[in-house]
Amino acid sequence: MARVTVPYELQAEQFQISPEYVRLSMAAAIELGLKPGGFDRGCSCGCINLLQTYPEGCFANCTYCGLARERPGTPEDNTFIRVAWPVYRTEEVADAIAAKEASGTVGRVCLSQVQDPRAYDDLVEMTEVVHRAAPEVPLSALVSTTTLDVERLHRLKDVGVDIIGVGLDAATEELFYRTRGAGARGPHSWIQHWDIVRAAREIYGPLNVNCHVIVGLGETDAELIDLFYQLHSEQIAGYLFSFNPEPGTAMQDEPRAPIKRLRRIQLVKHLIEHQDLDREQVELDADGSLTGLGADNETLEQVLRSGTPFMTDGCPDRAGEVACNRPYGSYRPGEEYRDYPFAPEERDIEQIRHQIQLREIR
């Protein structure tokens, strides 16, 4: 149930809501100079992540999400991927993006929907505001598929969106049902998500549509690997996230995936996408856990030393490099990196070697 009872026609006068207002990730606010702060090792925030804001929060009820409808507290106090999202006027943010673009470049802007009946129309308007202010900046839309159809996907492309992102999150239909769909008292449907993903793939082209996938929701290695092969075969990008339990959510007490498991999943995903790893080379036990890789030692060593599999997955900038590096999106300051928002250095590679224990699966 929604937690706000103010009539719809009065909300604009009493709340800072979209499309006039938008939430900005703390990292993006720092990058644009709207908040003080900095990033470890001189890293920057390559993508300006924006999030719609409404008094009700979000009408979805995903079991792991800080914006979930049934999470205790008020929407304005909630976090998203365990990060604060301060509110600004949309025009102010657009002007800050344009100013940064004028003095250098902005890698990308991503506008994220929540589940709300106003979300599609507001997404179009907010996209137009940003695109008018900074027409050269690439724009992604992280969409709520239940607000979309084919006509609306075309409309988003017309107003400047060049990449569509979808929070699939769960690796299987059954897990999706339990964490995002009817089993969680949520509105989302696995089939409908895939319908929109595939429709968007036809409209936006190869690898211009992506699915977010979370490691640690209760899936097996085999289920994740099968999903990676499916996405790769359909030229749909897969962006990997590490489950990080949010206080107050239904999954707040669930453990995170062990770092060894995450590192191995990151490695296998990279080999599938960039080395055409044959499915027969992936060895799994009866529980669906990864036990062996048939890739040759030279390839494994080269990939490991590059550090690339362990960097943040995200939408690219104009040069094709990852823009959406999400500093602190999967870990807190002071914790070990779950994904690196910069190219890992030699000391990082050595730590990754220790974490992944590659000799066990060679």
N, C-alpha and C positions, 0 to 999 in steps of 0.2 A: 504494500500500500504506500502511496505517496505520503510524505511527512509534512507537506505544506498545504494549508487549507485556504490561503488567500485566493479570491477569485481571479481567474486568468486575466481579465481586463484591467485588474489593479496591480498585477505583478510588476509591470514595467516601471511603475512609479515607486515601488517599494524595494525592488531588488536590482542588483547589477546583473543583468542577464544577457544572453546572446540574442540577437547578433550584435547589439551595441557594445557588449562587453565579452571578453574572452579570458580564459585562464592560460597562463604561460608557464611552462616548466621552469623550475628554479634555475636550472642550468641555462636555459634560453634567456631568462631574465638577466642573468649575470652577463651572458654573451652580448646582449644588447645594451648593457650599461644601465638597466633599470633597477638592478639590485647590486649591492656590493658583493665582492667575492672573487674567487679564482679557482683554478683546477690544478690537480696534481701534475707535476712534471711539465708544466706549460701547455697542457692539453687545451683545446678549445672545444666549444660545442658547435658542431658543424651544421646541425639542423635546428631550426627554430620551431619547436613543437607547441602547437596551440590546441586548446581543448574547450569545447563548448561548455557553457555554464548556465544552469537553470535552478530555480529554487528547490525543485524536487530532486535534484541530483540526476540520477539515471534510473529509468524504469526497468532496466534489466537487473538480474539478481545473481550474477556469476559468483560462484562460491569462494573465489580467490581474490576478487577485485575490491579495492578500497572504495569504489563508487557504488557498490551493490545496494540495491533498494532497501534490503533488510539489515544492512549494517547499522549498528547503534550509532546514535549521534545525528547531528545535522549535516546536510550535504556540504555546506561551506567548510566544515571542519575535517572532512575526509581527504585522504590522499589518493594518489593514483600511481601505481608501481612504487609505493612507499616514498613518494616525493611530494613536497608541497607545490601547489600550483597557484600562485598569486593571481589576482584578477586585475585587469587593466581595460581601459577603453580600447576597442578594436582599432579605431583610427590611430590612437597613440602607438600601438604596437606596429601597425602598418608603416607609420612614419619612421619609427625606430629601425625597422627592417630596411626601408628605403635609404635612410642615412647611412647605415652600415654598408649597404650595397654600393653607395656612392663613394665610400672611402676605401673599398676593397671588394670583397664579394661575400655574399651569403650563400652557403652551400645549397640549402634547400629550406623550404617551409613546409610543414606538415600540419594540416588542419584535421583534428580528430572529432568525430561525432560522439555523442552519447545517445542512448535510446530515449527518444522523446518525439512526440508528434510534430514538433516544430523543427526538428533537427535538419531535415533535408533543405527546406527553404532557407533556413538560416545559414547552412553550409554554403549554399550558392552565393548568398549575399556577402558572407564573410570572405569567401574566395575572391569575389569581385573587388572588395575593398583592398585586400592585400595585392592583388594583381594590378590594380590601377596605380598603387603607390610604387610598386617595384616590379614592373612588367617582365624583367629579364630573369627574375629569381624562379627556379623550378619549384613547382607546387605538387605536393602529394595530398591525397585525402585518405585518412584512415577512417573507413566508413562503418556504419552499423547497417548490415545488409538488409535488415527488415524494413528499413526506410526507403529502399531502392528498387528500381526495376530497370529495364533496358533503356527506356527513354530518359530516365534520370541519369544513368551512367553517361549517355551521350551529352546531356546538358552540362554535366560536370567537366567533361572534356572541352566543351565549347567555351566555358568561362575560365579556362587556363590550367586545369588539373592535368598532369601528364602521367601520374602514377596513382594507382588505386591500391590501398592496403586493406587487408581484411584480418581481423582478429579471430582466426580459426581456433588457435590456442590448444585445443585438445587434439590428440593424435588419432582418435577413433570416434566413430559415431556413438558408441555406448558411453565413452568417457565424456563426450560433448553433452550428451543427454543429462548426465549426472551433475556436471559442473556448470553448464551454461543454459541447458534447455529445460524442458518441462520437469525433469527430475530435480531441478534446483528452483522450481517455481519461476522460471524465466521464460522470456518470449522467443528465444532463439531456436532455430531449426538447422540441423546439420545439412539436410538436403537443400534448403533454401540458401544457405551460405555457399554451398558448392555451385548452385545455379548462378548466383551473382558472380562468383569468382570466375567461372567459365565464360559467362557473358562479357565480363570486363576484359578477359584475356582476348576475346575476339575484337573488341573495340579498341583497346589500348595497345595490343601487340605483345610479342614475346618478352617476358621478364619485366614488363611494365605493370604487372599485377603481382602482389605478394601476399603470402599468408604468414601471419605470426604464429609461431609454434612454441609452446612452453615445455621445457624439460622439468618433470617433477610433479605432474598433476596426478600420477598414478598409473601411467602408461608403462609398457615394457620397452626395452631397446628395440625389439623386433618391430613393434608398432610404429615407433618413430622412424626407423630405417625404411619400412615399407612406404610411409608417407613421403619421405624424402625422394624415394625413387618415383613415386607417382607425380609429385610436383615437378621433378626434373623432366620427366617424360612429356609433360604438358607445357613446358617452358613457363612455369609459374615459379617465381622466386619464393624461397622459404627463409624467413628471418627467425632466428633462434633466440629465445629468452629463457632465463633460468627462474623457476618458481622461487619467490621470496615472500614468505607468509606475511600478510597484512594483519595487524591487530584488529580485532573486532569482526573479522570475516569468518565465514563458516570453516575455512581451512587454516585458521590462525595457528593451530597447534600441529599442523602437518609438517614433517621435516623437509628441509631442502634436499635436493639431489646431492649425493656426495660429490665432491669436486672431481674425483677420479672418473666417475660416471659421466659427468658433464663434459670433461675434456675428451673422453673417448667418443662421445656423441658428436661433439664439434668436429673432431678429426674425420669420422666416417662421413658426415654430411659434406665436408669439403671434398673428400675423395670422390664421392658420388657426383658432385656438381662440377668439379674441375679436373678430375683424373679419370672420369668414366669408369669408376670401380664396378666391376661385374658383380651382380647380385650373388653369384655362386661363390665369390671370394669372401663373403661375410659369413662367419661361423657363429651360430647361436646355440645355447643349450635349451633344454626342455622348458625352462621358465622364460625363454625369450631374451635372455641376457647375452650380450656380446662376449664371445670367448676367443675369437680369432679373426685375423685379417689376412687375406691372401696377397695383398699388395707387396711388391718387392721391397727389400730393406732400403735400397737407394731412394726410391720414391718416398717412402715414409720419412726417411731422414731429411730429405730435401724439404718436404712439406712442413715437418716439425720445426726445422731451423728457420723457415720463413716467418713463423708465428701467425700467419694469416688466418688459419682456421679458428684461432682463439680470440680474434678481434670481433668487435660488435658487428652483427649483421644489420644492415639498414639500407635505405634508399640512397642512390648515388647523387653526387653533385654533377655539375656540367662536364667535368672531366672524366666521369665514370668512377671516381673514387667514392668510398662510403662517406656520405654526409651525416647520416643519422647515427652518430656514435654514442649517444645517450650516456654521458658521464654519470656514474652512480645510479644508473637505472636498475642494475641487478645486484647491487652490493652497497653497503654504507661506507663512507670515508673511514679508512683504517682497516677495513676488511680486505681479504684477498680478492683480487680481481676475478670476477666470474667471466666477463668478457672485457677485452682491453679496448679502451676508446682511442688508442694510439698503437702504432706498431710496437710490439713487444721488443724490449732490448735483450742483450745477452743474458743479463741476470734474470729476466722474466722467462726466457727460454729454458734456463736451467731449472727454474721452479716448475715450469710446465712439465719438463721431463720427469721430475720427481712425482708430480701429481698424477700423471697419466699412466705411469708404470707400463710402458709400451711393451716391454719384454714379455709380459704375461699374455699378450694377444698377438704377437708376431708369429 
